[in-house]
Amino acid sequence: MKVVNSLDELKAALLSLEPVIGLVPTMGYLHEGHLSLIRRAKDEGKSTVVSIFVNPTQFGPNEDLSKYPRDLERDLSLIRSLGVDLVWTPTPEIMYPQGYQTWVEVDALTKRLEGAMRPGHFKGVTTVVAKLFNAVQPQRAYFGQKDAQQAAVIRQMTKDLNFPIEVIVCPTVRETDGLAMSSRNKYLEGDNRRAATVLFRALSVAKDTYNKGERNAEKLRTIMKDSLASEPRAQMQYVSCADYDTLGELDVIKGKTLLSMAVLFGKTRLIDNFVLE
Ligand code: AMP
């Protein structure tokens, strides 16, 4: 397994990789969710590239960039055990050198949900992913359903900018009690960790209600809100029952639908979602 930093080293290392190349972009501090993406890329392609880059441009001024958890040695040993060909670990100076001034932005899709709560977040995400796509030139790229809006925004960007890349979205990996795995779960301690299972419970109750025939979206939003309200440590930011592709809030559920939410536990912000097919 090669580990490279600079764009020149990356270019040289890519010469020895056989297509199909699968890229798994990450911010490191890897868990089973990331590893499931890497395994899928390994299974489906000939060569696998993992990027590890905590992208400063997707963090707001009051977000946790400096505190974002990092452990490169541990990440590399996990990735090595999966048989990955190449790991790219650029620095912020490599990605955004002095004088950097070009941005990629997806419009309507990024105005809702996470985009409404975190102004500028998706501009940072789409810019860095476009740069990763251009530098690695993979045939496939793997993302997690855990970040549902991110996946939708990247699918849109890939289509709109004609990237010749297949975007593959993989299922959310959860802890045994239902909590979606996330690098940020590290910040949850004691009572907050126990309380955080309320996201999974709220989504589950709404999905059960849908499975019993309920198609009124507002009813499902209310069920999720009530369920979150039963946990005093959970501070709801939003709940949503939206069209899977446009992310527009629904009145009546017809096609593929995304139930999603963002909830604060102290300073730790968690997101989760279920898809209704
Ligand atoms: P991150 O390092 O948080 O930027 O995540 C890198 C990739 O892993 C993104 O495509 C995430 O959606 C995906 N991911 C994060 N958590 C999970 C999870 N629990 N299950 C599946 N994929 C995940």
Boltz pocket constraint, residues with backbone or C-beta under 6 A from the ligand:
constraints:
  - pocket:
      binder: B
      contacts: [[A, 25], [A, 26], [A, 27], [A, 28], [A, 32], [A, 33], [A, 34], [A, 36], [A, 37], [A, 142], [A, 143], [A, 144], [A, 145], [A, 146], [A, 147], [A, 170], [A, 171], [A, 172], [A, 173], [A, 174], [A, 180], [A, 181], [A, 182], [A, 183]]
      max_distance: 6.0
